[in-house]
Amino acid sequence: MIIPAFEHRRIRRVVTAICFSRQALRGSRPSSIRRPGSLILVLSTVILLIGCGSSRSPVNPLAIDLNLKRGPYLQLGATDSIVVDWQTFSATEGALEFGRTESLGTRIETVESSTRHSVSLAGLEPNTYYYYQVYDGNQAVSDLLRFHTNHGPGDTEFSFLVVGDSGTGAAAMYDVANLIRASSVSLGLHTGDLVYPNGEDELYDSRFFYPYAPFLASNVMYPSLGNHDLLTDDGAPYFNNFALPGNESSGTKRYYSFDYAHAHFVALDTNSTLAIGSAQRMWLEQDLAMTTKPWKFVFFHHPPYSAGFQSNGTGRSLLQDPRVRRNLAPLFELYGVDIVFSGHAHSYERTFPISQDRAADETQEPIYTDPSGPIYIVTGGGGGFLTELDASSLNAQAISAAHIVEITLSGNELTGRAITPPGDVIDEFRVLRE
């Protein structure tokens, strides 16, 4: 049976939606789904649905051609450049077209035929929308998509989201994916455990790149290493799947930093040593000392403060990590870090500002003016089983629920919200600078 090209694209979208919904069990259908309108479409969709359980399933939500395996997704965003990556099932000569309007206009071709494609776009304008589409030769294989370049240092209004412990494949993961897809932020942070149970490479599509595909095609998601991400070949799939900002001092990508507008972000690897004199801790202190950005955020996996615990046959296992608290909290206080994000505990927790292991400024809750120390947020509710919580005098808020966190900066004011499916705000706070 010969299928016209326009019908092929419609079939692809219907199959994508149905396979995705089978994984999600519930949730809204992608907006690109179109009602079947022909016998060819119906019969072909049924045939292709047989493959929903195959190694190529679920299908890529961004694809309009069956050869597009993954993406496109964005990496290494900057004010004047960005990297676009995508993968195909068979080796192809890839190309990307982009421009300020839907007409695109500029074409870049990859160097050689491959299943992994990467294009660096340079000479872009800051704080500007660009449209783009990826190709197999002259055949478009993705939807027409759009990204936004980074805000410059003078731009003081933007927002970002934070999520963690997400890659379970459970229904709650897709509920959280719907929240991420609906978000209008400029970038994302991930506090680790992107793929359960062992960070397997073959699960990255179904448990990361497909559920968050619309977001990843429009925004950069900056990850940090969770303990589950390291269980396959010491994290080789993680490092192979992401282009991360490098460190000039050591060359490692286990920890890194970047700037966005008037904020500085630091990703750490809390699976590694954090002791005084360790390479990571020395790098962190130098990095925090050198930044001149007024807002500072740090994110990693193991929480220095948490009331979360897991029950086992002999008792309870606490999820807070004294190593992180002992070795890193003094640096966060010394260098004026505003918020520290972590995961590992599958809950939402927000502390009062903390100074020397004690809660401060409780009377200001939930609007803090020049707080006395960092606020610590545990955001590990990306879709896994939920953690039990004890009471804690350090916590201003603690809820065991699937969620994301959104942070909005407007000049010297920060607003934070924890949002749980289907979009309910379960916590809101503000930080003001005078």
C-alpha positions as CSV (number, residue, x, y, z in Angstrom):
1,M,0.0,0.0,0.0
2,I,1.5,3.4,-1.0
3,I,0.8,6.1,1.6
4,P,0.9,9.7,0.5
5,A,3.5,11.9,2.4
6,F,0.8,14.1,4.0
7,E,-1.0,10.9,5.2
8,H,2.3,9.5,6.5
9,R,2.7,12.6,8.8
10,R,-0.8,12.3,10.1
11,I,-0.4,8.6,10.8
12,R,2.8,9.3,12.7
13,R,1.1,11.7,15.0
14,V,-1.8,9.5,15.7
15,V,0.5,6.5,16.5
16,T,2.7,8.8,18.6
17,A,-0.3,9.9,20.6
18,I,-1.7,6.5,21.2
19,C,1.6,4.9,22.1
20,F,2.3,7.8,24.5
21,S,-1.1,7.5,26.1
22,R,-0.5,3.8,26.6
23,Q,2.6,4.6,28.6
24,A,0.9,7.5,30.5
25,L,-2.3,5.6,31.3
26,R,-4.0,8.9,31.6
27,G,-3.5,12.6,30.7
28,S,-4.2,15.0,27.9
29,R,-3.5,14.1,24.3
30,P,-0.7,16.1,22.5
31,S,-2.1,19.1,20.7
32,S,-0.8,17.9,17.3
33,I,-3.2,14.9,17.2
34,R,-5.6,15.1,14.3
35,R,-8.8,13.2,13.9
36,P,-8.4,10.3,11.4
37,G,-10.1,11.3,8.2
38,S,-9.4,8.5,5.7
39,L,-9.5,4.8,5.4
40,I,-5.8,4.8,4.6
41,L,-5.1,6.6,7.8
42,V,-7.2,4.3,9.9
43,L,-5.8,1.0,8.4
44,S,-2.2,2.2,8.5
45,T,-2.5,3.4,12.0
46,V,-3.8,0.0,13.1
47,I,-0.8,-1.7,11.3
48,L,1.7,0.6,12.9
49,L,0.2,0.2,16.4
50,I,1.3,-3.4,16.4
51,G,4.8,-2.0,16.9
52,C,3.9,0.0,20.0
53,G,5.5,-2.8,22.1
54,S,8.6,-3.0,20.0
55,S,12.1,-1.6,20.6
56,R,11.1,1.5,18.7
57,S,8.2,2.2,21.0
58,P,6.9,4.6,22.2
59,V,7.5,6.7,19.1
60,N,9.0,10.1,19.1
61,P,6.3,12.8,19.6
62,L,8.2,15.3,17.5
63,A,8.7,13.1,14.4
64,I,6.8,13.4,11.1
65,D,9.0,10.6,9.7
66,L,9.4,7.1,11.1
67,N,13.2,7.4,10.9
68,L,13.5,10.1,13.5
69,K,14.4,8.2,16.7
70,R,15.0,11.0,19.2
71,G,14.7,14.8,19.3
72,P,15.6,17.3,18.2
73,Y,16.6,18.5,21.7
74,L,18.6,21.5,22.8
75,Q,21.8,21.7,24.7
76,L,24.4,24.3,25.7
77,G,22.2,27.4,25.3
78,A,23.8,30.8,25.3
79,T,22.9,34.3,24.2
80,D,24.5,33.9,20.8
81,S,24.6,30.1,20.2
82,I,22.9,26.8,20.9
83,V,23.4,23.1,20.1
84,V,20.7,21.0,18.4
85,D,21.0,17.2,18.7
86,W,18.8,14.4,17.2
87,Q,19.1,10.7,16.4
88,T,17.8,8.6,13.5
89,F,17.2,4.8,13.4
90,S,19.3,4.5,10.2
91,A,22.3,6.5,9.1
92,T,21.4,9.6,7.2
93,E,22.9,12.8,6.0
94,G,21.3,15.2,8.4
95,A,20.5,18.9,8.0
96,L,18.9,21.7,10.0
97,E,17.1,24.8,8.7
98,F,16.5,27.8,11.0
99,G,15.5,31.4,10.9
100,R,13.7,34.2,12.7
101,T,10.4,33.3,11.0
102,E,8.6,30.1,10.0
103,S,10.1,30.5,6.5
104,L,13.5,29.6,8.1
105,G,16.0,30.5,5.4
106,T,19.4,29.2,6.7
107,R,20.5,25.6,6.2
108,I,23.3,23.7,7.9
109,E,24.2,20.2,6.9
110,T,26.0,17.6,9.1
111,V,29.5,16.5,8.0
112,E,28.8,12.8,7.4
113,S,26.1,10.2,7.3
114,S,25.3,9.0,10.9
115,T,22.5,8.0,13.3
116,R,23.6,10.7,15.7
117,H,23.4,14.3,14.6
118,S,24.5,17.5,16.2
119,V,24.5,21.1,14.8
120,S,25.9,24.1,16.5
121,L,24.1,27.4,15.7
122,A,26.2,30.5,16.2
123,G,25.8,34.2,15.6
124,L,22.4,34.4,17.1
125,E,20.7,37.4,18.8
126,P,20.1,37.2,22.6
127,N,16.6,36.9,24.0
128,T,15.2,36.1,20.6
129,Y,12.9,33.4,19.2
130,Y,14.2,31.2,16.3
131,Y,12.2,28.6,14.3
132,Y,13.9,25.4,13.2
133,Q,13.3,22.0,11.6
134,V,15.6,18.9,11.1
135,Y,15.9,17.0,7.8
136,D,17.1,13.7,6.2
137,G,18.6,15.2,3.1
138,N,15.7,17.4,1.8
139,Q,13.0,15.5,3.6
140,A,11.8,17.1,6.8
141,V,11.7,14.6,9.7
142,S,10.6,16.8,12.6
143,D,7.8,19.2,13.2
144,L,8.5,22.9,12.8
145,L,9.8,23.9,16.3
146,R,10.9,27.1,18.1
147,F,13.6,28.0,20.7
148,H,14.5,31.1,22.5
149,T,18.1,32.2,23.0
150,N,19.4,33.0,26.5
151,H,18.6,36.3,28.2
152,G,21.6,38.6,28.4
153,P,23.1,40.0,31.6
154,G,20.9,43.1,31.4
155,D,17.7,41.1,31.2
156,T,16.4,40.6,34.8
157,E,13.1,38.7,34.2
158,F,12.9,35.0,33.5
159,S,11.8,31.8,35.0
160,F,13.0,28.2,35.3
161,L,11.7,24.9,36.5
162,V,13.3,22.1,38.6
163,V,12.3,18.4,38.7
164,G,14.0,15.3,40.1
165,D,13.7,11.5,40.4
166,S,11.6,11.3,37.3
167,G,12.5,8.4,35.1
168,T,10.3,5.6,36.5
169,G,7.9,5.0,33.6
170,A,5.0,5.2,36.1
171,A,1.8,7.0,35.5
172,A,2.9,9.8,37.8
173,M,5.9,10.5,35.6
174,Y,3.7,11.3,32.7
175,D,1.5,13.5,34.9
176,V,4.6,15.5,35.8
177,A,5.6,15.5,32.1
178,N,2.3,17.2,31.3
179,L,3.2,19.9,33.8
180,I,6.5,20.4,32.2
181,R,5.0,20.5,28.8
182,A,2.6,23.2,29.9
183,S,5.3,25.3,31.6
184,S,6.4,28.6,30.0
185,V,9.8,28.8,31.6
186,S,13.1,29.5,29.9
187,L,15.2,26.5,31.1
188,G,15.1,23.5,33.3
189,L,17.2,21.9,36.0
190,H,17.1,18.2,37.0
191,T,18.2,17.0,40.4
192,G,19.2,13.5,39.3
193,D,17.9,10.0,38.8
194,L,16.8,10.7,35.2
195,V,16.3,7.0,34.4
196,Y,15.3,4.2,36.7
197,P,16.3,1.6,37.7
198,N,19.9,1.7,36.6
199,G,20.4,4.6,34.1
200,E,20.2,2.2,31.2
201,D,20.9,3.7,27.8
202,E,18.0,1.8,26.2
203,L,15.5,3.5,28.6
204,Y,16.6,7.1,28.0
205,D,14.1,7.6,25.1
206,S,11.0,6.2,26.8
207,R,11.7,7.6,30.2
208,F,13.3,11.0,29.4
209,F,13.6,12.1,25.8
210,Y,10.0,11.2,24.8
211,P,8.0,12.3,27.8
212,Y,9.7,15.7,27.9
213,A,10.2,16.0,24.1
214,P,8.2,19.3,23.5
215,F,10.1,21.0,26.4
216,L,13.5,19.7,25.4
217,A,12.9,20.9,21.8
218,S,12.3,24.4,23.0
219,N,14.4,24.7,26.2
220,V,17.7,23.3,27.6
221,M,17.3,20.9,30.6
222,Y,20.5,20.9,32.7
223,P,20.9,17.6,34.5
224,S,22.9,16.5,37.6
225,L,24.0,13.0,38.5
226,G,21.8,10.8,40.7
227,N,22.8,7.5,42.2
228,H,20.7,5.5,39.8
229,D,22.2,7.3,36.8
230,L,25.6,5.8,37.7
231,L,24.6,2.2,37.9
232,T,25.3,1.4,34.2
233,D,29.0,1.7,33.2
234,D,29.6,4.4,35.8
235,G,27.1,6.8,34.1
236,A,28.3,6.3,30.6
237,P,24.8,6.6,29.1
238,Y,24.3,9.9,31.0
239,F,27.5,11.4,29.7
240,N,26.9,10.1,26.1
241,N,23.4,11.6,26.0
242,F,24.2,15.1,27.2
243,A,26.6,17.9,26.1
244,L,27.4,19.6,29.4
245,P,29.3,22.8,30.2
246,G,32.9,21.7,30.8
247,N,35.3,22.8,33.6
248,E,38.4,24.4,32.4
249,S,40.3,23.4,35.5
250,S,39.6,19.6,35.4
251,G,37.7,18.9,32.2
252,T,35.1,16.8,34.1
253,K,31.5,17.1,33.3
254,R,30.3,15.6,36.6
255,Y,30.0,19.1,38.0
256,Y,29.7,22.4,36.1
257,S,28.3,25.9,36.2
258,F,26.7,28.4,33.8
259,D,25.1,31.9,33.8
260,Y,21.7,32.9,32.6
261,A,20.7,36.5,32.7
262,H,21.5,37.8,36.2
263,A,21.7,34.4,37.8
264,H,24.5,31.8,38.3
265,F,23.8,28.1,38.4
266,V,26.0,25.3,39.7
267,A,25.5,21.6,39.2
268,L,27.3,19.2,41.6
269,D,28.0,15.5,41.8
270,T,27.1,14.4,45.3
271,N,27.9,10.8,44.5
272,S,31.6,11.7,44.6
273,T,33.8,12.9,47.4
274,L,33.0,16.4,48.8
275,A,35.6,16.5,51.5
276,I,37.8,19.5,52.2
277,G,40.7,19.4,49.7
278,S,38.8,17.4,47.1
279,A,38.9,18.6,43.6
280,Q,35.1,19.2,43.4
281,R,34.9,21.2,46.6
282,M,37.9,23.4,45.7
283,W,36.4,24.0,42.3
284,L,33.0,24.9,43.9
285,E,34.6,27.4,46.3
286,Q,36.5,29.1,43.5
287,D,33.4,29.1,41.2
288,L,31.2,30.8,43.9
289,A,33.9,33.3,44.8
290,M,34.4,34.4,41.2
291,T,30.8,34.9,40.1
292,T,29.4,38.4,40.2
293,K,25.8,37.4,39.5
294,P,23.3,38.7,42.2
295,W,21.3,35.4,42.2
296,K,23.0,32.1,42.9
297,F,21.4,28.6,42.6
298,V,23.0,25.2,43.3
299,F,21.5,21.8,42.3
300,F,22.5,18.2,42.9
301,H,21.0,14.9,44.1
302,H,21.5,14.1,47.8
303,P,19.8,16.5,50.2
304,P,21.8,18.0,53.0
305,Y,18.5,18.6,54.9
306,S,15.4,16.4,54.6
307,A,12.8,14.9,56.8
308,G,12.3,12.0,54.3
309,F,12.9,8.4,55.2
310,Q,12.4,4.9,53.8
311,S,11.1,2.0,55.9
312,N,12.9,-1.3,55.8
313,G,12.8,-4.6,57.7
314,T,14.9,-3.4,60.5
315,G,13.8,0.2,60.9
316,R,14.0,3.4,58.9
317,S,16.7,4.8,56.6
318,L,17.0,8.6,56.6
319,L,17.5,10.3,53.2
320,Q,19.4,13.4,54.3
321,D,23.1,13.3,53.6
322,P,25.4,14.5,56.4
323,R,28.4,14.6,54.0
324,V,26.7,17.2,51.9
325,R,25.6,19.2,54.9
326,R,29.0,19.1,56.6
327,N,31.1,19.9,53.5
328,L,29.0,22.1,51.4
329,A,26.5,24.0,53.6
330,P,29.2,26.3,55.0
331,L,30.2,27.3,51.5
332,F,26.6,28.0,50.5
333,E,26.3,30.4,53.5
334,L,29.6,32.0,53.0
335,Y,29.1,32.9,49.3
336,G,25.4,33.9,49.5
337,V,23.8,31.0,47.6
338,D,20.0,31.8,47.5
339,I,18.4,28.4,46.9
340,V,19.9,24.9,47.0
341,F,17.9,22.2,45.1
342,S,18.2,18.5,45.7
343,G,16.3,15.3,45.1
344,H,16.7,11.7,46.3
345,A,13.8,12.0,48.7
346,H,10.6,11.6,46.6
347,S,8.9,14.6,48.2
348,Y,8.6,18.3,48.2
349,E,10.3,20.1,51.1
350,R,11.2,23.7,51.6
351,T,13.2,24.8,54.6
352,F,13.3,28.2,56.3
353,P,16.5,30.0,55.5
354,I,19.2,28.0,57.3
355,S,22.3,29.4,59.0
356,Q,24.7,27.1,60.8
357,D,22.3,24.2,60.7
358,R,19.5,26.2,62.3
359,A,16.3,27.7,60.9
360,A,16.3,31.5,60.6
361,D,13.8,34.2,59.7
362,E,10.7,32.0,60.6
363,T,8.7,35.1,61.3
364,Q,9.1,36.2,57.7
365,E,7.5,33.1,56.2
366,P,6.5,33.0,53.3
367,I,8.0,36.4,52.2
368,Y,11.7,36.8,53.0
369,T,13.5,40.1,52.8
370,D,17.3,39.5,52.7
371,P,17.2,36.1,54.3
372,S,19.9,35.0,56.7
373,G,20.9,31.9,54.8
374,P,20.1,29.7,51.8
375,I,16.7,28.1,51.4
376,Y,16.9,24.3,50.7
377,I,14.4,22.7,48.5
378,V,14.0,19.0,48.0
379,T,12.2,18.4,44.7
380,G,12.3,14.6,44.1
381,G,8.6,14.2,43.1
382,G,9.2,13.6,39.4
383,G,7.2,10.4,39.2
384,G,8.4,7.7,41.5
385,F,7.0,6.2,44.6
386,L,6.6,8.8,47.3
387,T,8.7,9.2,50.4
388,E,7.4,9.2,54.0
389,L,8.1,12.4,55.9
390,D,8.9,13.1,59.6
391,A,8.2,16.5,61.2
392,S,11.1,18.9,61.1
393,S,11.7,22.2,62.7
394,L,13.8,23.2,59.7
395,N,10.9,22.8,57.2
396,A,8.6,25.6,56.3
397,Q,6.7,23.2,54.0
398,A,6.8,19.5,53.4
399,I,4.4,17.5,51.2
400,S,4.8,14.0,49.8
401,A,3.5,14.5,46.3
402,A,4.4,14.4,42.6
403,H,5.4,17.9,41.5
404,I,7.7,20.4,39.8
405,V,9.1,23.7,41.1
406,E,9.0,26.9,39.2
407,I,11.1,29.9,40.1
408,T,10.5,33.3,38.6
409,L,13.0,36.2,38.9
410,S,12.0,39.8,38.3
411,G,14.9,42.1,39.2
412,N,15.5,41.8,42.9
413,E,12.4,39.7,43.6
414,L,12.1,35.9,43.4
415,T,8.8,33.9,43.5
416,G,8.8,30.2,44.0
417,R,5.9,27.8,43.4
418,A,5.6,24.0,43.9
419,I,3.0,22.7,41.4
420,T,1.4,19.2,41.5
421,P,-0.7,17.6,38.8
422,P,-3.1,18.7,37.4
423,G,-1.6,22.2,38.0
424,D,-2.4,22.9,41.7
425,V,0.0,25.2,43.5
426,I,0.8,23.5,46.8
427,D,3.4,26.0,48.0
428,E,4.4,29.6,47.2
429,F,7.1,31.8,48.7
430,R,9.0,35.0,47.8
431,V,12.5,36.3,48.4
432,L,13.1,40.1,48.2
433,R,16.4,41.9,48.0
434,E,16.8,45.4,49.3
